[in-house]
Structure formats: C-alpha cells, structure tokens
Amino acid sequence: MRRGSMFVHYVSLMQLDTGYSIEEKPKVSREDAYEYPAKVQQAINEIYNQVLCCYIFDMLSYMDLLGQLFSENSENELAEVSNLQENKVVFLSDNIIDMMNVLYSFGKLDDMDPLWTVYMFVKYLRSIEKNEILARRENIQNEHHNVYQRLAHKLNKQKCKKQNEYNAQYSNSEFYNRFQSLDLNQQHKIVALIAILKQSIYKRYQKVEEHIHIDTSCRFYFSATHLKLESVWHSKEIVRHLFVDFAEVPECKRKYSQIQKYHFERPQFDSLQDLIESVAKSQSLFVNLVKFIFLHSFWKQLTLINLALLLSDNEEQPHRLRLEMMNQEKINDLNKFFYRYVKLSTDYFSIKDDLGLIFLKYLVKMPANLFTNVQFNKTVKKYLLKYMDEIYSQVFGCETKLVRYSGIISSRYIINRQAIFAEVCQKHNMMDIMPSIKELTRYNISESNLSIHIFYKLIIDIDFECNCQIDFDVIRSFNNFSDEFLGTTSY
C-alpha cells in the first residue's frame, strides 16, 4: 500500500464505530505517512484489533442472551421460539457473516476464530428439530458454556480493553444501560434484546460500508455451501476427475460414497464438535486429494526416469526409453515445469505450509544429475509412496494401488491417458494443450507434467458449477479454526 493511500485508509478506519472512544484510537498525522510509515501501519493494525474486540464483545453479549434463553427460567419463551430452524430473529448468522466479510476485507482471516465459533454454534442450534429442543437443553447448555469460555479466552488473548461501548460488563456503557432498562414483558424480553443487538450490529456494518470498500459478493465464501465444498462433492464429473482421472485411485471413489452419506448429507448433528468435524472433513478430503495428485504425478515421473535409465542399454524396449532422452537438461526442464505448477497450486489452494509439498518443491529444485542416479530415485520414491499411503489411509481408510512400472510405459496406459486428457480439454475449452497430448505416444515421460498442467487449469478455470470460485484462504481459515477446536490436524 502506498504511503498516501495508507493514510487515507487510516482516516477511513477512524470513522468506524468500534465501541472505543476517540481518545482510545491511535493518532497519526499525514506527515507520519511519509516519514514514519511503520507508525501508520501500526495504527491501522490497532484499529483492526479494536474492530475485532468490538465483535468479540458483541458475540459475548449474544451468547449471554442465548444462555438466558436456554435456561430453565425461560422455558415459556423458549417454547415460543423453539422452531429454531425457522426463527430469524434469534439468530445472527447474517450479521456474523457481515463481520467476517469485514475481517476478510482487512486481510484478517487468521483472527476469525471467535466468529467461526459462534457461527457454527448457531448452525448447530438450527440443525436441531423443534420437538427435540427441550429434551436436548442440557447438551445445548454445555455447548454454550464451552463457546462462551472460548470467547472469553480470545478476549484476553487479544488484550481487548474493557472500556468498550458494546461490552455488557462495562458499567459506563450507555448502550447497555439503555439496553437493560427496557420495560418489556419478561416473557418476550430476551428475544427483544437479541433483536436490538442485531439492529445495532447491522447499523455499524452499514457505517463500515460507507467508509471502507467491502465486496458483498464475498459473503458467499462464508456460506455452508462454500465451506463444505458442495459444488465439488455434488458434481459427479468433478469427483470422477479427482479420483479416477488424476489421482488414479478408482477403488477409493467407492469409499467416498460412504463418507459422503455420513458427512455431507446429515441434516442434524449430535454436538457442535460433530458439526465442525463434518465441515472440516469435506475440506480435508479435497485438499488431501490435491496433495496426493501432485505427489503421485511426481512419483510417476521418477518411475519413468528410472525405467529409462535401467532400460537404456536395451534397444528393443518399447517407446524408445533410452538414456539420451533422459539427459540432465531434459530432466531440468521437466522439474522446472513441475515446480511452477506445484508453487501455483500451493498458493491457490492455500497449502503453502504442507510439509510434503514443501519437500516436493525442494526436491524438484535439486541438481538434475541426482535424478540420473537410480538409487536416489528409489529413495525419493519410497518417501513419496509412504506419504501418499498416509494420506489415503487417514482420509479414506484404504490403501493406494499405484500403476505398476510396466503399466506406466504400456501403450494401453498411454492411449488411455491421451483419451482422458483429450476429453477434459475438449469439454473445458483447453484446445491449446491438444498438440502436447498427441505427442504422448512418442514421448510418454511428459505424461506427469501434462497431467498436473491439465488438472491445475481444470480446477482454476472451472467455476465448480456455481459461478463462483472457491476461496481457499477462507477454507484454510476455517480449517485452522477446526484444528484448534477439535484438537486435530485435518490437512
């Protein structure tokens, strides 16, 4: 961000209602933007944190009201609003999405944990059938207590100052003094207070829209449809591409149908953890498949190089796989191409920190002469195979059955791969790749590179049948939250 633009952004942020007084907001001048840009950036970050603190106070207030709603003293009121799947007043889902969209616009996806927590708690409540609300109240109260404690912990971690207009525990808050003194019939008071809180949050969001550019189309990224990658898993074509055409593990596609029924088609969940786990599972399935496809493709490339080396002295071997075709310059070209697409994909899928792919990027940048060593290739392939087996045993509970050496260089295999690639390219308007596909019968060592090239273009170019690209930074944000919540690592 340019220094002048940085100061303009700072001025816009100063207009936002964060619940903190003007005295609490950081002060910088236009001159600071040019002389001390780091000072201006620090001020901007402080306001970002004030916005987050305000949101946490809102969520604590909301959870406090929901806690009262589900208490034994509110049984009559709860009975009136017990059709939770239909009740739009009690739930702040849309408001929470607005808040997340603001943090998304600020580039603060790593700070969304408190909003993810309440957002998923609301979804958990809405999954409960009307006739089960009272019977499951004790479980709901336990889940509520857990969420409230997580919010309180986050409030302390962010070092949020308590002197905030939207802090229900701050005695000088005019908003909450007014809030609590409403003369309402006790039977309807909780729902009325939730409605007031909802309106307050909405008005503040409108204020944000007045001063900061917020892309409202990004709200889709926080929907259940997007988070569960439904546009991927509900498409038979994409599922076939992933499992059969690129991962080449059709036996695990059958396992997928069992997982789909258990995780993706359930209308109701026994616990908040159960719900969060189901969403995380759908995400980890896809991301692990992507990782597997890249590891598998490089495994095939090493296999073909090994075969070329082993068979280089035999003039009768098929496809002219000879050592001269595997000179260091050619291997270097293959590895450069592979590195480019691994890097593009790790950036796009927001999996830069995956150890297996970090190793792969490191590996393909090694000196090309190493790859003419049969023993080196065998050692690397052994590691790749171990990592691929871990992915599939953890995610699908089935072993991978990779194509045998002889199968990879067989005419039938190459012709089959040509047909698959041609079908994908013709259907998705990637005709510029067709000449390379035709070359496969002459030079099959390029199959792995061609496979990841087509796979990457397919994923990037297809809108997943919903006219909206998947934002994997949002997926990663949720996954980080779910890992911490569940105490696991999904991918």
C-alpha positions, -999 to 999 in steps of 0.1 A, spaced: 0 0 0 14 34 -10 21 58 19 -6 84 8 -31 56 3 -21 42 37 -30 74 54 -64 77 35 -72 42 47 -63 51 83 -86 82 81 -114 59 68 -109 34 97 -110 62 122 -147 68 112 -157 33 122 -177 27 154 -156 2 173 -171 10 207 -140 27 218 -138 65 224 -119 88 201 -93 91 229 -87 53 227 -80 54 189 -43 57 178 -33 91 164 -10 97 134 -6 126 110 -3 128 73 34 136 77 38 104 96 27 85 65 57 98 46 83 100 74 72 71 96 51 47 75 56 19 101 38 41 127 8 45 104 7 8 97 8 1 134 -21 25 140 -41 7 113 -34 -27 129 -45 -13 163 -79 -2 147 -82 -36 131 -78 -51 166 -104 -27 180 -128 -38 154 -122 -75 163 -125 -67 200 -159 -50 193 -170 -81 175 -160 -103 204 -179 -82 228 -209 -85 205 -206 -122 204 -202 -124 242 -234 -104 246 -252 -126 221 -241 -158 238 -252 -143 272 -287 -138 258 -288 -172 242 -277 -187 276 -306 -170 292 -329 -182 265 -319 -218 272 -320 -216 309 -347 -233 330 -362 -198 338 -370 -191 302 -390 -223 293 -421 -204 281 -401 -181 259 -380 -209 246 -412 -229 237 -424 -200 216 -392 -198 196 -383 -235 196 -387 -239 159 -351 -227 156 -346 -237 120 -372 -211 110 -366 -184 136 -347 -155 120 -349 -131 150 -330 -153 174 -301 -160 151 -274 -136 140 -260 -157 111 -262 -129 86 -247 -104 110 -218 -127 117 -212 -132 80 -211 -94 77 -185 -92 104 -164 -120 88 -166 -101 55 -152 -70 71 -122 -90 86 -118 -107 52 -116 -73 36 -90 -63 61 -70 -94 53 -75 -107 89 -86 -143 81 -64 -156 109 -84 -137 135 -118 -152 127 -118 -179 154 -144 -162 177 -167 -156 148 -163 -191 134 -171 -205 169 -204 -186 173 -213 -190 136 -210 -228 139 -229 -228 173 -258 -211 156 -257 -237 128 -257 -264 153 -288 -250 170 -306 -246 137 -300 -283 129 -320 -294 160 -356 -304 154 -384 -284 171 -396 -314 192 -360 -321 205 -351 -286 218 -363 -290 254 -351 -326 256 -316 -316 245 -314 -284 265 -287 -297 289 -264 -306 260 -271 -272 244 -262 -255 277 -229 -275 279 -220 -265 243 -230 -229 251 -207 -228 281 -178 -241 260 -183 -214 233 -186 -187 259 -154 -197 276 -136 -198 242 -148 -162 235 -136 -150 269 -102 -166 264 -99 -149 230 -109 -115 245 -80 -118 269 -56 -131 243 -64 -100 221 -58 -78 251 -91 -60 245 -96 -30 267 -129 -34 287 -139 3 282 -160 -5 252 -195 8 245 -206 -27 234 -192 -46 264 -221 -57 285 -199 -59 316 -188 -22 313 -209 -2 337 -204 31 319 -218 18 286 -247 40 277 -258 14 250 -261 -14 276 -276 7 303 -303 16 278 -304 -20 266 -310 -35 301 -335 -9 313 -361 -16 286 -396 -21 302 -406 -53 284 -428 -82 294 -403 -108 308 -417 -135 286 -405 -117 254 -376 -97 268 -347 -120 257 -359 -122 220 -364 -84 220 -329 -78 233 -315 -100 207 -334 -80 181 -319 -48 194 -284 -62 194 -289 -74 158 -300 -40 147 -270 -24 164 -246 -47 146 -263 -41 113 -261 -3 117 -224 -5 124 -218 -26 94 -236 0 73 -211 25 87 -183 3 76 -197 1 41 -199 39 40 -161 43 46 -144 11 35 -149 -8 3 -165 -41 12 -171 -66 -16 -205 -80 -7 -202 -108 -32 -176 -123 -9 -203 -131 17 -208 -164 -3 -174 -176 9 -188 -179 45 -219 -199 35 -223 -236 43 -224 -244 6 -189 -229 1 -174 -242 33 -184 -278 27 -173 -275 -10 -207 -287 -21 -200 -276 -57 -172 -301 -58 -187 -330 -40 -222 -328 -56 -207 -329 -91 -202 -365 -103 -180 -352 -131 -156 -334 -107 -155 -364 -83 -146 -387 -112 -119 -363 -124 -104 -362 -89 -104 -399 -80 -102 -416 -113 -86 -393 -139 -59 -376 -119 -54 -394 -86 -59 -427 -104 -74 -444 -74 -109 -456 -85 -111 -481 -56 -113 -451 -32 -141 -435 -51 -163 -462 -37 -152 -453 -2 -161 -417 -10 -198 -426 -14 -198 -439 22 -181 -408 35 -205 -385 15 -235 -401 31 -221 -398 66 -206 -364 65 -223 -343 38 -259 -354 38 -267 -352 75 -294 -328 85 -288 -330 122 -257 -333 145 -253 -347 180 -229 -320 191 -211 -288 179 -179 -308 176 -198 -332 153 -209 -304 130 -175 -287 128 -159 -321 121 -182 -328 92 -173 -295 75 -136 -300 82 -138 -335 68 -152 -323 35 -124 -297 32 -96 -321 41 -109 -347 16 -104 -322 -13 -71 -307 -1 -56 -342 5 -67 -353 -29 -49 -323 -44 -17 -331 -25 -20 -367 -35 -23 -359 -72 9 -338 -71 28 -364 -52 15 -392 -74 24 -373 -106 60 -368 -95 62 -404 -84 53 -414 -119 79 -391 -134 106 -406 -112 94 -441 -122 97 -433 -159 131 -418 -154 142 -449 -135 129 -471 -163 147 -450 -189 180 -454 -170 175 -492 -164 165 -499 -200 189 -475 -217 212 -503 -230 184 -524 -244 174 -512 -279 144 -535 -280 125 -518 -252 92 -500 -261 87 -463 -266 125 -457 -271 130 -450 -234 168 -445 -236 193 -427 -215 199 -400 -242 162 -390 -237 170 -386 -200 198 -361 -203 202 -336 -175 189 -307 -195 157 -326 -202 153 -336 -165 159 -300 -155 132 -288 -179 107 -314 -165 115 -303 -129 112 -266 -136 78 -272 -152 67 -293 -122 80 -267 -97 60 -240 -114 27 -258 -111 33 -271 -75 40 -235 -65 10 -221 -83 -12 -248 -67 1 -244 -32 -6 -207 -35 -40 -211 -49 -51 -239 -26 -36 -221 4 -14 -251 14 20 -234 14 28 -249 48 23 -286 39 55 -305 46 50 -330 18 46 -303 -8 74 -282 7 96 -312 3 84 -317 -33 93 -281 -42 127 -285 -26 132 -318 -44 124 -306 -79 150 -278 -75 178 -302 -68 206 -306 -94 193 -326 -124 223 -350 -122 209 -365 -90 179 -378 -109 201 -399 -132 210 -419 -101 188 -450 -98 193 -454 -61 185 -417 -54 152 -420 -74 143 -452 -55 149 -435 -21 128 -405 -31 100 -427 -45 99 -447 -13 93 -415 7 66 -402 -17 49 -436 -16 49 -436 23 34 -400 23 7 -410 -2 -2 -440 17 -5 -419 49 -29 -395 31 -52 -423 19 -52 -444 50 -60 -414 71 -86 -398 48 -102 -429 32 -91 -458 52 -79 -476 21 -45 -484 6 -34 -469 -27 -28 -493 -56 -4 -474 -79 1 -483 -115 30 -508 -118 62 -499 -136 52 -519 -167 18 -504 -167 31 -468 -169 50 -475 -201 24 -497 -218 7 -485 -250 -27 -491 -234 -19 -469 -204 -7 -440 -226 -36 -443 -250 -60 -443 -221 -43 -412 -206 -45 -395 -240 -82 -401 -242 -88 -388 -207 -68 -356 -213 -85 -350 -247 -119 -354 -232 -112 -329 -204 -96 -304 -228 -123 -305 -253 -151 -302 -228 -134 -273 -209 -120 -254 -239 -83 -261 -234 -76 -269 -270 -41 -253 -268 -30 -284 -249 -41 -309 -276 -8 -309 -295 10 -320 -264 -15 -347 -258 -8 -361 -293 29 -362 -285 24 -386 -256 27 -417 -277 61 -406 -289 74 -392 -256 55 -406 -226 79 -391 -200 59 -359 -202 27 -376 -190 31 -364 -154 37 -328 -163 8 -328 -187 -14 -344 -160 -8 -316 -135 -10 -289 -161 -44 -300 -172 -55 -306 -136 -45 -271 -125 -62 -254 -154 -93 -275 -148 -96 -265 -112 -87 -228 -118 -109 -224 -149 -140 -243 -139 -164 -223 -117 -174 -256 -99 -209 -252 -114 -218 -223 -90 -205 -193 -109 -181 -185 -81 -146 -196 -75 -137 -213 -42 -117 -191 -19 -92 -215 -3 -79 -188 21 -113 -189 37 -112 -227 37 -78 -226 53 -91 -201 79 -119 -224 89 -96 -254 88 -72 -237 112 -101 -229 135 -114 -265 133 -80 -280 140 -77 -259 172 -113 -266 182 -111 -303 176 -75 -307 187 -66 -323 154 -49 -316 121 -73 -321 92 -48 -315 64 
